[in-house]
């Protein structure tokens, strides 16, 4: 397939590389030194989102936040300015569900189809092609995107209409965030009690508290290894989206709000580019 790929960042570059390895022809925006280092001459580079879209059957976006996607699709020299009828636009960024619905309406007005398909699995999942992909959109569009999803992920879940994928991703980030905070508090209590946190971790892994977050992030906390992974500043952004959605819907999410505040504190403390398991370091501050 001819694919336009917009967003050659930390997640986007390995995703693009996997699509190239699977035999797809990519036009990538933007042309950066990091993109050149990872993708070299295996792709064509475009000076704008419009150029990346032109002559492509599918356009994939992997961008940091809502305004970035809005600008890439709807702005000057954006996707809409060169979109051909029948083109499928897949946004794999993590952004506002409400914004996705508005963008999808504009794409449909130009004769295109639209999916929101945020992912979970981080940089490792992007590199290994094992992302979990949560999709919102029409079933026929999901089927058209299936060859892309099969390359990029190990699990694709069609959640519902456009916007539903982003709701599922927000739900994922709430669960992960609260669980990381719970693990941080449990290990902090163990250390404060003079009990070996590694022994406590091993015991918890054998019981009902066992989880992938406890296994992976618990070890990171015990070893003090906070290289990302998934950066605190990105999880902070995701819970901002959760807070915005909760406000729009009039629902109360007190646990999410607590973790959002803690992530904000971590960002302000200069920990934004640490792995989100570095929430453990806030416990150390409180103990001083």
Backbone torsions as a table, in degrees:
resi	resn	phi	psi	omega
1	UNK	NA	152.4	171.5
2	UNK	-92.5	117.2	-172.8
3	UNK	-122.6	130.6	167.8
4	UNK	-90.0	130.4	-176.9
5	UNK	-123.5	115.9	-174.6
6	UNK	-113.4	111.9	-179.3
7	UNK	117.9	79.7	-178.4
8	UNK	-97.4	58.7	178.8
9	UNK	-94.9	-157.7	-175.8
10	UNK	-59.8	-40.7	177.3
11	UNK	-83.5	-40.6	-173.8
12	UNK	-64.8	-38.2	-176.2
13	UNK	-61.9	-50.7	178.7
14	UNK	-66.9	-31.3	176.1
15	UNK	-64.2	-44.7	177.7
16	UNK	-62.1	-41.7	-179.9
17	UNK	-61.4	-39.4	178.9
18	UNK	-66.8	-36.5	177.4
19	UNK	-66.5	-39.8	176.6
20	UNK	-63.2	-44.3	-179.4
21	UNK	-62.2	-27.3	179.3
22	UNK	-84.1	0.3	174.6
23	UNK	100.8	5.0	178.9
24	UNK	-82.7	153.2	179.4
25	UNK	-101.5	119.4	-172.9
26	UNK	-112.2	141.0	166.1
27	UNK	-115.7	118.5	-169.5
28	UNK	-109.5	135.6	169.9
29	UNK	-126.1	118.8	22.5
30	UNK	-112.1	164.4	174.7
31	UNK	-88.4	103.6	-179.3
32	UNK	-124.3	161.5	175.8
33	UNK	-56.8	-39.0	179.4
34	UNK	-65.5	-40.3	177.7
35	UNK	-64.3	-42.6	178.2
36	UNK	-62.4	-39.2	-178.7
37	UNK	-65.0	-39.6	-175.6
38	UNK	-88.6	-34.1	-173.0
39	UNK	-108.7	-21.2	176.9
40	UNK	54.1	-130.2	-178.4
41	UNK	-102.1	16.6	179.5
42	UNK	-77.4	-11.9	179.5
43	UNK	-128.9	165.5	170.9
44	UNK	-97.8	142.9	-178.0
45	UNK	-104.7	142.1	-178.6
46	UNK	-118.5	145.9	-179.0
47	UNK	-81.9	-12.5	-178.4
48	UNK	-151.4	164.7	175.3
49	UNK	-64.3	-34.6	178.1
50	UNK	-61.9	-44.0	179.7
51	UNK	-66.1	-37.4	179.1
52	UNK	-66.8	-28.6	-177.4
53	UNK	-80.4	-34.4	-173.3
54	UNK	-56.9	130.5	176.4
55	UNK	69.8	17.1	179.2
56	UNK	-107.4	145.6	176.4
57	UNK	-79.6	-33.7	-176.5
58	UNK	-135.2	140.9	174.7
59	UNK	-120.9	126.8	178.7
60	UNK	-111.1	132.6	175.0
61	UNK	-115.0	136.2	175.1
62	UNK	-140.2	87.2	-170.5
63	UNK	-124.3	163.8	-170.8
64	UNK	-68.9	-39.2	-168.6
65	UNK	-154.8	172.8	-176.2
66	UNK	-53.4	-50.7	-178.8
67	UNK	-60.1	-31.9	179.4
68	UNK	-65.3	-42.2	179.7
69	UNK	-69.7	-42.9	178.6
70	UNK	-58.5	-43.5	-179.7
71	UNK	-67.8	-42.8	-177.6
72	UNK	-65.0	-34.4	-177.8
73	UNK	-90.4	-46.7	-168.7
74	UNK	-105.0	-11.0	-175.7
75	UNK	-79.6	-179.1	175.5
76	UNK	-59.9	137.3	-177.1
77	UNK	58.0	30.1	178.2
78	UNK	-91.3	-178.2	-177.6
79	UNK	-55.0	-43.4	-174.9
80	UNK	-63.9	-24.8	-176.6
81	UNK	-73.3	-14.7	178.5
82	UNK	-133.8	10.9	-177.1
83	UNK	-66.6	129.4	175.3
84	UNK	-91.1	144.4	175.0
85	UNK	-54.0	136.7	-179.6
86	UNK	93.8	-9.7	178.8
87	UNK	-71.0	139.7	177.0
88	UNK	-100.7	125.3	176.8
89	UNK	-105.8	125.1	-178.9
90	UNK	-118.6	113.4	176.3
91	UNK	-95.7	113.0	-179.2
92	UNK	-102.4	8.3	174.6
93	UNK	-71.5	169.8	172.8
94	UNK	-108.0	103.8	-175.6
95	UNK	-138.7	-173.3	-177.3
96	UNK	-66.2	130.5	175.3
97	UNK	-59.3	-39.5	-179.9
98	UNK	-63.7	-40.4	178.1
99	UNK	-64.2	-38.9	179.1
100	UNK	-60.0	-42.0	-178.7
101	UNK	-64.6	-39.1	178.5
102	UNK	-66.5	-44.3	179.7
103	UNK	-63.9	-41.5	179.8
104	UNK	-59.6	-38.3	178.6
105	UNK	-63.0	-40.8	179.4
106	UNK	-68.4	-39.6	177.6
107	UNK	-64.2	-42.7	178.5
108	UNK	-62.2	-37.0	178.2
109	UNK	-63.9	-24.3	178.0
110	UNK	-93.2	4.0	176.9
111	UNK	93.4	8.1	-179.9
112	UNK	-100.6	174.1	174.0
113	UNK	-114.4	158.5	-172.1
114	UNK	-142.4	138.2	172.7
115	UNK	-129.8	139.3	163.6
116	UNK	-100.2	129.7	-172.1
117	UNK	-143.6	62.1	178.7
118	UNK	-65.0	162.3	-172.4
119	UNK	-127.7	158.5	170.3
120	UNK	-128.3	144.8	-179.5
121	UNK	136.8	-12.6	173.6
122	UNK	66.5	-166.6	-176.3
123	UNK	-62.6	-36.3	179.7
124	UNK	-65.3	-44.6	177.9
125	UNK	-63.5	-36.8	177.3
126	UNK	-65.1	-42.5	-179.4
127	UNK	-67.1	-42.6	-173.9
128	UNK	-87.6	-5.1	-177.6
129	UNK	69.4	33.9	-176.6
130	UNK	-120.4	26.0	-179.9
131	UNK	-64.5	149.6	167.2
132	UNK	-93.6	124.0	-172.7
133	UNK	-113.0	125.1	-177.4
134	UNK	-110.6	114.9	-165.8
135	UNK	-114.0	136.4	170.1
136	UNK	-120.3	133.7	179.0
137	UNK	150.6	-178.1	-178.1
138	UNK	-70.1	143.0	-178.8
139	UNK	-55.2	-38.9	-178.6
140	UNK	-67.4	-32.5	176.4
141	UNK	-70.5	-37.6	177.5
142	UNK	-61.7	-42.2	179.6
143	UNK	-65.6	-37.9	177.5
144	UNK	-63.8	-33.8	-178.6
145	UNK	-82.8	-9.0	-173.1
146	UNK	-53.8	-42.1	178.7
147	UNK	-61.5	-30.3	176.8
148	UNK	-72.5	-48.9	-178.1
149	UNK	-62.5	-36.6	-179.0
150	UNK	-65.3	-28.6	176.4
151	UNK	-77.3	-40.1	-170.6
152	UNK	-86.5	-24.0	-173.3
153	UNK	-137.7	165.4	175.9
154	UNK	-100.8	-12.3	179.5
155	UNK	-147.0	125.7	176.1
156	UNK	-120.5	124.8	-179.2
157	UNK	-118.4	119.7	175.3
158	UNK	-85.4	108.7	-171.9
159	UNK	-84.1	-39.6	-175.5
160	UNK	166.4	-150.9	-179.5
161	UNK	-71.2	175.3	-179.8
162	UNK	-52.9	134.7	-176.8
163	UNK	101.4	-26.4	-177.9
164	UNK	-67.4	-33.3	176.9
165	UNK	-61.4	-42.4	179.7
166	UNK	-67.5	-35.3	176.2
167	UNK	-62.4	-43.0	178.1
168	UNK	-63.3	-40.4	179.3
169	UNK	-64.8	-42.1	176.7
170	UNK	-60.2	-43.8	178.2
171	UNK	-59.7	-42.2	177.0
172	UNK	-57.9	-45.4	-176.5
173	UNK	-70.4	-29.9	173.9
174	UNK	-64.4	-48.7	-179.1
175	UNK	-61.2	-46.7	-178.8
176	UNK	-63.9	-44.7	-178.4
177	UNK	-62.4	-47.1	180.0
178	UNK	-65.8	-35.3	179.9
179	UNK	-69.5	-40.5	176.0
180	UNK	-59.7	-44.0	178.8
181	UNK	-63.3	-40.3	178.4
182	UNK	-62.8	-42.3	178.1
183	UNK	-64.1	-43.0	179.2
184	UNK	-59.8	-43.2	-179.5
185	UNK	-67.9	-41.0	-179.4
186	UNK	-62.9	-44.3	-179.9
187	UNK	-70.6	-33.0	176.4
188	UNK	-63.7	-43.0	178.0
189	UNK	-62.3	-42.3	179.4
190	UNK	-60.0	-48.5	-178.9
191	UNK	-64.4	-42.4	-179.7
192	UNK	-64.1	-25.4	179.3
193	UNK	-87.1	-2.4	-178.3
194	UNK	77.7	20.3	-179.2
195	UNK	-102.9	141.3	-179.2
196	UNK	-61.4	114.6	-178.1
197	UNK	-64.7	-29.0	178.6
198	UNK	-66.9	-38.5	177.5
199	UNK	-66.8	-39.9	177.1
200	UNK	-64.0	-44.0	179.3
201	UNK	-58.1	-45.7	-179.8
202	UNK	-61.6	-41.6	179.6
203	UNK	-65.5	-42.9	-179.3
204	UNK	-64.8	-33.7	179.6
205	UNK	-66.5	-18.2	178.7
206	UNK	-93.4	0.3	-177.1
207	UNK	-121.2	-163.8	-174.6
208	UNK	-69.0	-18.8	178.6
209	UNK	-77.5	-8.8	-177.1
210	UNK	-57.2	135.9	177.0
211	UNK	-161.1	165.7	176.4
212	UNK	-64.4	-37.5	178.4
213	UNK	-63.9	-45.9	178.0
214	UNK	-60.4	-44.1	-178.0
215	UNK	-61.5	-55.2	-172.2
216	UNK	-79.2	-53.1	-174.4
217	UNK	-76.9	-27.9	173.5
218	UNK	-61.0	-44.1	177.1
219	UNK	-63.7	-40.5	177.9
220	UNK	-59.2	-44.4	-178.7
221	UNK	-64.5	-44.1	-178.7
222	UNK	-64.4	-39.7	-178.9
223	UNK	-84.2	-12.0	-177.0
224	UNK	68.5	31.8	-179.3
225	UNK	-105.2	107.0	-172.0
226	UNK	-121.0	24.0	172.2
227	UNK	-65.9	137.2	-178.4
228	UNK	-72.8	145.5	10.8
229	UNK	66.5	-145.4	178.9
230	UNK	-113.6	122.3	-171.0
231	UNK	-72.6	144.5	178.2
232	UNK	-55.2	-42.2	-176.2
233	UNK	-63.8	-30.7	178.6
234	UNK	-76.2	-37.9	176.4
235	UNK	-67.5	-37.0	175.6
236	UNK	-58.4	-44.0	177.6
237	UNK	-61.5	-43.3	-178.6
238	UNK	-63.2	-38.4	179.0
239	UNK	-76.4	-23.0	169.4
240	UNK	-62.8	-42.1	176.1
241	UNK	-61.7	-39.0	177.3
242	UNK	-63.1	-43.1	179.6
243	UNK	-64.1	-40.7	178.8
244	UNK	-64.4	-43.7	179.9
245	UNK	-64.5	-42.2	179.0
246	UNK	-62.1	-40.6	178.9
247	UNK	-64.4	-43.1	179.9
248	UNK	-64.2	-34.7	-176.7
249	UNK	-90.3	-11.9	-178.8
250	UNK	71.5	33.3	178.8
251	UNK	-110.7	152.7	-178.6
252	UNK	-100.1	127.8	177.9
253	UNK	-129.4	73.2	-172.6
254	UNK	-64.5	-38.9	178.5
255	UNK	-64.5	-43.2	177.0
256	UNK	-60.3	-43.1	-179.6
257	UNK	-60.1	-39.8	178.9
258	UNK	-61.9	-48.5	-178.2
259	UNK	-67.1	-34.8	176.3
260	UNK	-60.5	-42.9	177.4
261	UNK	-62.7	-42.6	-179.9
262	UNK	-65.7	-40.5	176.7
263	UNK	-64.6	-38.2	176.6
264	UNK	-62.1	-42.6	178.1
265	UNK	-62.3	-40.2	179.5
266	UNK	-64.9	-42.0	177.6
267	UNK	-61.0	-44.9	-179.4
268	UNK	-65.5	-25.2	178.7
269	UNK	-85.0	4.5	178.2
270	UNK	86.5	16.9	-177.1
271	UNK	-100.7	11.5	-172.3
272	UNK	-58.6	-30.3	-179.7
273	UNK	-98.0	7.4	170.9
274	UNK	-80.5	160.8	172.4
275	UNK	-61.2	149.9	-177.3
276	UNK	-65.4	-14.6	172.5
277	UNK	-66.4	-13.2	177.3
278	UNK	-69.9	0.2	166.8
279	UNK	-54.6	-25.5	176.8
280	UNK	-56.5	-31.6	-177.4
281	UNK	-67.0	-24.5	176.6
282	UNK	-68.0	-28.8	174.8
283	UNK	-64.5	-39.5	179.5
284	UNK	-61.8	-39.7	179.1
285	UNK	-61.3	-40.5	-177.7
286	UNK	-69.9	-27.7	-177.8
287	UNK	-77.5	-20.2	-176.8
288	UNK	-69.4	NA	NA
